Amino acid sequence: MRLRLLEASDRLGGNHTWSFFETDLTPAQCRWVDPLVAHRWAGYEVRFPALRRRLGTGYRSVTSERLNATIAKELDASVTLGAAVADVGPERVVLSSGTEIRAACVIDARGIRQSPHLVLGFQKFLGVEMRLAEPHGLDVPIIMDATVAQHDGYRFVYLLPLDERRVLIEDTYYSDGSDLPTDRLKTRALSYASLQGWQIAEVVREESGVLPIVLAGRYEKFVEENLQSAARIGLAAALFHPTTGYSFPDAVRLADRIARAIGPGAASSDIVRAVVTSYGREVWQQRSYFRLLNRMLFRAGLPQHRFSVLQRFYGFDQGLIERFYAARQTPLDKLRLILGKPPVPILTALGCVSETRMLKQAEVVQ
Ligand SMILES: Cc1cc2nc3c(=O)[nH]c(=O)nc-3n(C[C@H](O)[C@H](O)[C@H](O)COP(=O)(O)OP(=O)(O)OC[C@H]3O[C@@H](n4cnc5c(N)ncnc54)[C@H](O)[C@@H]3O)c2cc1C
């Protein structure tokens, strides 16, 4: 198969760290993404005002640097950098230079798009990777330290110990709005480091993100927006975990399905569109429960009390937590999550149950 990858930037993979739990993927999937993985840990920790816990689920991180080096080497001359795409169709791409490229199969992976058919909250963050003067003493990531002061919804700090002295500190928020005051967040990340008693020798890099959290949506209308164009994948196709906005596991699962469907040399836009739409429809239906939980998280309680929902969640057994992040919960998991004393006011929670109602309310606001 002849493949061509067009990227507007001067390197592949942007400026990100993509993390995932090893239980998000099958062992075979973990093996084929392994060349992209730059960091691995045997577990992780969470910290809340009333709960501190270490879990034994393996955690892995892919870095942009590693992704760029691995894919550029693998695809070599098939990669064209600095190629800004102005228009795509099912069998053609037009570059901003005016050059037209024709292909039997075009896949559009240009990242997140706005859609009037999705009602969103946001997970947003600014991460500062720093080298410390002394070892930080962490042996596993802390994926939520919610013992920090709460601002702008649910705030927590996410920490990846990249080596003995290097750490990525992300000041993170589950917020209603998508604005990202980067200077303020950077100050908070730096002061978190000094509160731990860490002396910063060097700020190595920064990364920031505003990830979508889906509260409600009309999937069929969302798909219809794009019927005349090339098949979309990634965030452009709303293929991400509804509660974290993380898209890496979905990208791996979908890549597997596309590879199986097209076989050697038989790629066509029609085949890929059929695979993407059926995967998208399947996960949209399976994940209606996550959208319900998101509505509870974002709309049922006071923003400053959102942390208590996550604190309660981390009290469950490791298997339930793994299945939640892998988006493959059992009916019993779903029941257990909502049984018992709810961490949000019951009457407001009942008002958030209907997805259609939230969509209608959002239409009125628009
Ligand atoms: C800082 C950050 C950290 C994240 N961390 C995680 C994580 O830990 N785990 C996880 O699963 N998810 C994470 N995510 C969420 C999600 O996985 C990423 O946003 C992911 O990169 C989305 O993939 P994508 O392919 O849809 O879009 P993108 O990664 O945005 O890729 C789009 C690509 O298309 C290129 N492009 C755009 N327009 C054009 C054009 N007109 N012509 C040519 N090229 C174009 C861009 O330059 C870019 O390289 C993170 C996101 C961010 C921003």
PDBQT file of the ligand as one rigid body, heavy atoms in Angstrom, charges set to zero:
ROOT
HETATM    1  C1  LIG A 401      -1.343  18.647  25.825  1.00  0.00    +0.000 C 
HETATM    2  C2  LIG A 401      -2.289  17.491  25.620  1.00  0.00    +0.000 A 
HETATM    3  C3  LIG A 401      -2.132  16.346  26.386  1.00  0.00    +0.000 A 
HETATM    4  C4  LIG A 401      -3.002  15.248  26.190  1.00  0.00    +0.000 A 
HETATM    5  N1  LIG A 401      -2.835  14.140  26.954  1.00  0.00    +0.000 NA
HETATM    6  C5  LIG A 401      -3.531  13.029  26.646  1.00  0.00    +0.000 A 
HETATM    7  C6  LIG A 401      -3.265  11.802  27.312  1.00  0.00    +0.000 A 
HETATM    8  O1  LIG A 401      -2.452  11.773  28.250  1.00  0.00    +0.000 OA
HETATM    9  N2  LIG A 401      -3.913  10.678  26.901  1.00  0.00    +0.000 N 
HETATM   10  C7  LIG A 401      -4.811  10.714  25.890  1.00  0.00    +0.000 A 
HETATM   11  O2  LIG A 401      -5.340   9.652  25.509  1.00  0.00    +0.000 OA
HETATM   12  N3  LIG A 401      -5.159  11.871  25.319  1.00  0.00    +0.000 NA
HETATM   13  C8  LIG A 401      -4.525  13.024  25.650  1.00  0.00    +0.000 A 
HETATM   14  N4  LIG A 401      -4.826  14.185  25.014  1.00  0.00    +0.000 N 
HETATM   15  C9  LIG A 401      -6.033  14.239  24.208  1.00  0.00    +0.000 C 
HETATM   16  C10 LIG A 401      -5.898  13.664  22.810  1.00  0.00    +0.000 C 
HETATM   17  O3  LIG A 401      -5.353  12.365  22.827  1.00  0.00    +0.000 OA
HETATM   18  C11 LIG A 401      -4.998  14.508  21.950  1.00  0.00    +0.000 C 
HETATM   19  O4  LIG A 401      -5.570  15.774  21.817  1.00  0.00    +0.000 OA
HETATM   20  C12 LIG A 401      -4.762  13.863  20.589  1.00  0.00    +0.000 C 
HETATM   21  O5  LIG A 401      -3.537  14.335  20.118  1.00  0.00    +0.000 OA
HETATM   22  C13 LIG A 401      -5.875  14.101  19.604  1.00  0.00    +0.000 C 
HETATM   23  O6  LIG A 401      -5.529  13.478  18.405  1.00  0.00    +0.000 OA
HETATM   24  P1  LIG A 401      -6.036  13.950  16.998  1.00  0.00    +0.000 P 
HETATM   25  O7  LIG A 401      -5.260  13.122  16.032  1.00  0.00    +0.000 OA
HETATM   26  O8  LIG A 401      -7.503  13.917  16.937  1.00  0.00    +0.000 OA
HETATM   27  O9  LIG A 401      -5.623  15.499  16.858  1.00  0.00    +0.000 OA
HETATM   28  P2  LIG A 401      -4.229  16.227  16.998  1.00  0.00    +0.000 P 
HETATM   29  O10 LIG A 401      -3.304  15.505  17.919  1.00  0.00    +0.000 OA
HETATM   30  O11 LIG A 401      -4.560  17.646  17.305  1.00  0.00    +0.000 OA
HETATM   31  O12 LIG A 401      -3.577  16.122  15.571  1.00  0.00    +0.000 OA
HETATM   32  C14 LIG A 401      -3.994  16.884  14.495  1.00  0.00    +0.000 C 
HETATM   33  C15 LIG A 401      -2.803  17.022  13.578  1.00  0.00    +0.000 C 
HETATM   34  O13 LIG A 401      -3.253  17.574  12.364  1.00  0.00    +0.000 OA
HETATM   35  C16 LIG A 401      -2.394  18.628  11.998  1.00  0.00    +0.000 C 
HETATM   36  N5  LIG A 401      -3.210  19.589  11.233  1.00  0.00    +0.000 N 
HETATM   37  C17 LIG A 401      -4.228  20.369  11.683  1.00  0.00    +0.000 A 
HETATM   38  N6  LIG A 401      -4.749  21.089  10.688  1.00  0.00    +0.000 NA
HETATM   39  C18 LIG A 401      -4.043  20.751   9.584  1.00  0.00    +0.000 A 
HETATM   40  C19 LIG A 401      -4.104  21.162   8.221  1.00  0.00    +0.000 A 
HETATM   41  N7  LIG A 401      -5.006  22.048   7.809  1.00  0.00    +0.000 N 
HETATM   42  N8  LIG A 401      -3.243  20.615   7.344  1.00  0.00    +0.000 NA
HETATM   43  C20 LIG A 401      -2.330  19.677   7.735  1.00  0.00    +0.000 A 
HETATM   44  N9  LIG A 401      -2.216  19.263   9.000  1.00  0.00    +0.000 NA
HETATM   45  C21 LIG A 401      -3.057  19.789   9.916  1.00  0.00    +0.000 A 
HETATM   46  C22 LIG A 401      -1.904  19.233  13.301  1.00  0.00    +0.000 C 
HETATM   47  O14 LIG A 401      -0.696  19.936  13.125  1.00  0.00    +0.000 OA
HETATM   48  C23 LIG A 401      -1.740  17.966  14.152  1.00  0.00    +0.000 C 
HETATM   49  O15 LIG A 401      -0.482  17.376  14.007  1.00  0.00    +0.000 OA
HETATM   50  C24 LIG A 401      -4.023  15.305  25.224  1.00  0.00    +0.000 A 
HETATM   51  C25 LIG A 401      -4.177  16.489  24.486  1.00  0.00    +0.000 A 
HETATM   52  C26 LIG A 401      -3.332  17.557  24.684  1.00  0.00    +0.000 A 
HETATM   53  C27 LIG A 401      -3.548  18.817  23.870  1.00  0.00    +0.000 C 
ENDROOT
TORSDOF 0
